[in-house]
Amino acid sequence: MALPFDDRGLAYGDGLFETVLVRDGQPLLWEYHMARLRQGVERLSLPLPDFEAFDRLPAQCGPGLRVLKLMVTRGSGGRGYRPPGSAELRWRWTASAFQPASRRWFEGVDVRCCELRLGIQPRLAGIKHLARLENVLARQEWQDDAIAEGLLCDSEGHLVEATAMNLIWYRQGRFETPLLDRCGVKGTLLSAMNDDIELHWVRAGLETLHQADAVWLLNSVQGVWPIRRLDDASGKCLQRWPPAFDSPLQQMAHGRLGYPLNPDD
Ligand SMILES: Cc1ncc(COP(=O)(O)O)c(C=O)c1O
């Protein structure tokens, strides 16, 4: 159903969203999605949504593999940016049929560095709010379909994530991932991996990847993609890795999502 013209989510990005993988009515990583939504509700001081109504959505998504998109906004009202004293939350959802880019799990992907730098804003860091213009600008930087994703650094040059995925690498015998305390989205699959394997959260620049034995991108819908080639923003190759699909990281993540563990499955 359409949103009214004065909806604050539409006007200001004043709201949150989640995209959830659902298989035959069963959501994957549901607790993690609801935990991130709850954290977003607190950060934005939104009224408490009806989480029980959300729990009933996956079963209504239909058979097969689906992506459930749930959007929550502060609704209408207030004066300009000033929110209404007692907002009435508005929410919408859709479910679409979905096929993951399965070749990328095992062949790996080519990725580039984006020119765009993410602004540092700790109060919005981690949550999946609706104001995603930085991601839109970054994704506009390339049109070549051979490039699967773009890496994003913050305005001080620290690695953060990709335009719609998180980033993990293996270096000096440990799995590392960028700290997401100042910007970026804390992915639900990343949070699950933090529970499943020992992850080290680090403040690191792009040069750290030179020391990495393997690098992966991940999200809760596509699973884990090994990076095989990294280009700079002009398309010059910076680095190559053998695609590392036989890692405990991909095994754990794909176990969580019900995706294959090796190319023959
Ligand atoms: C900017 C950004 N970072 C990270 C993620 C990964 O989040 P999740 O694992 O919950 O899908 C997403 C998901 O779309 C995203 O848009």
The ligand as an SDF file (V2000), in Angstrom:
LIG
                    3D

 16 16  0  0  0  0  0  0  0  0999 V2000
   24.9540   -0.9200    3.8730 C   0  0  0  0  0  0  0  0  0  0  0  0
   24.7420   -2.3280    4.3050 C   0  0  0  0  0  0  0  0  0  0  0  0
   25.6550   -2.9190    5.0730 N   0  0  0  0  0  0  0  0  0  0  0  0
   25.5220   -4.1980    5.4890 C   0  0  0  0  0  0  0  0  0  0  0  0
   24.4240   -4.9520    5.1140 C   0  0  0  0  0  0  0  0  0  0  0  0
   24.3060   -6.3850    5.5710 C   0  0  0  0  0  0  0  0  0  0  0  0
   23.2240   -6.5540    6.4550 O   0  0  0  0  0  0  0  0  0  0  0  0
   22.5140   -7.9470    6.6650 P   0  0  0  0  0  0  0  0  0  0  0  0
   23.5650   -8.9880    6.9670 O   0  0  0  0  0  0  0  0  0  0  0  0
   21.5870   -7.7470    7.7950 O   0  0  0  0  0  0  0  0  0  0  0  0
   21.8030   -8.2870    5.3850 O   0  0  0  0  0  0  0  0  0  0  0  0
   23.4420   -4.3900    4.3160 C   0  0  0  0  0  0  0  0  0  0  0  0
   22.2690   -5.1600    3.9090 C   0  0  0  0  0  0  0  0  0  0  0  0
   21.5770   -4.8550    2.9770 O   0  0  0  0  0  0  0  0  0  0  0  0
   23.5950   -3.0350    3.8980 C   0  0  0  0  0  0  0  0  0  0  0  0
   22.6870   -2.4250    3.1250 O   0  0  0  0  0  0  0  0  0  0  0  0
  1  2  1  0
  2  3  1  0
  2 15  2  0
  3  4  2  0
  4  5  1  0
  5  6  1  0
  5 12  2  0
  6  7  1  0
  7  8  1  0
  8  9  2  0
  8 10  1  0
  8 11  1  0
 12 13  1  0
 12 15  1  0
 13 14  2  0
 15 16  1  0
M  END
$$$$
